[in-house]
Amino acid sequence: MRKWLVLTSFSMLAAGAALAADAGAGKAVYDRACKSCHGADGTANPAVAKMMKVEIKDLKSHDVQSMSDADLKKIVTEGKGKMRPVTSVTGNQVDDVVAYVKTLK
């Protein structure tokens, strides 16, 4: 019973954190920290992709949209491939940006 209570409490905390994310605030952070590479609507900036010699995923794509919030947060905070961590996005801002990216469907 105690194990169930702990798991239930953890699930409720995780759900509360997810509900606390603010996509509107995330858009402002995205516009400041992400838009130059990922475009205003999540479509990659072709000039940046060419300069870096990479394919930048369309954030509206099924591949990106099907990623978990935790995976997206990890990419923002730790980077992936040639994308470096976005050190200017911290704390709740990361959750907000992820919430905004999920609205780009």
C-alpha positions in Angstrom: 0.0 0.0 0.0 2.8 2.4 0.9 4.5 1.8 -2.5 1.2 2.6 -4.3 0.9 5.8 -2.3 4.4 6.9 -3.1 3.9 6.2 -6.8 0.5 8.0 -6.8 2.1 11.0 -5.1 4.9 11.1 -7.6 2.5 10.9 -10.5 0.5 13.8 -9.1 3.6 15.9 -8.7 4.7 15.2 -12.3 1.2 16.0 -13.6 1.2 19.2 -11.6 4.6 20.2 -13.1 3.3 19.5 -16.6 0.2 21.6 -15.9 2.3 24.5 -14.7 4.0 24.9 -18.1 2.9 28.1 -19.9 3.0 27.8 -23.7 2.4 31.6 -24.0 5.5 32.3 -21.9 7.3 29.5 -23.9 6.6 31.4 -27.1 8.4 34.4 -25.8 11.4 32.3 -24.8 11.3 30.4 -28.1 11.3 33.7 -30.0 14.4 34.8 -28.1 16.4 31.6 -27.9 15.2 29.2 -30.6 13.6 31.0 -33.5 16.8 32.0 -35.3 17.6 28.3 -36.1 14.1 26.7 -35.8 12.1 29.4 -37.5 9.1 31.3 -36.3 6.7 28.4 -36.9 9.1 25.5 -36.2 10.3 25.1 -39.8 14.1 25.0 -39.8 16.0 28.1 -41.1 17.6 26.7 -44.3 20.5 29.2 -44.2 21.5 28.0 -40.7 21.1 24.3 -41.7 23.3 24.8 -44.7 25.9 26.8 -42.8 26.1 24.1 -40.1 25.9 21.3 -42.6 23.0 19.6 -40.8 19.4 18.8 -41.2 17.4 20.7 -38.6 14.1 18.8 -37.9 10.8 20.6 -38.5 9.4 21.0 -35.0 5.9 20.4 -36.4 6.9 16.9 -37.7 5.5 13.7 -36.3 9.1 12.7 -35.2 9.4 15.8 -32.9 5.8 16.0 -31.8 5.8 12.3 -30.7 8.8 12.9 -28.5 8.1 12.9 -24.7 8.4 16.2 -22.9 11.4 14.7 -21.0 13.2 14.0 -24.3 12.5 17.5 -25.6 13.7 19.0 -22.3 16.9 17.0 -22.5 17.6 18.2 -26.0 17.2 21.9 -24.9 19.3 21.4 -21.8 22.0 19.0 -23.1 21.9 19.5 -26.8 21.8 16.9 -29.5 24.2 16.4 -32.5 25.6 19.7 -33.5 22.9 21.6 -31.4 24.5 22.8 -28.3 22.6 23.1 -25.0 20.6 26.3 -24.8 22.1 27.7 -21.6 20.0 30.8 -21.8 16.8 28.7 -21.2 16.7 27.5 -17.6 14.3 26.3 -15.0 10.6 26.7 -15.8 11.5 28.2 -19.1 12.4 24.8 -20.4 9.0 23.5 -19.5 7.4 26.5 -21.1 9.3 26.1 -24.4 8.4 22.4 -24.5 4.8 23.3 -24.0 5.0 25.9 -26.8 6.7 23.5 -29.2 3.9 21.0 -28.6 1.4 23.7 -29.8 3.2 23.8 -33.2 1.4 20.6 -34.4 
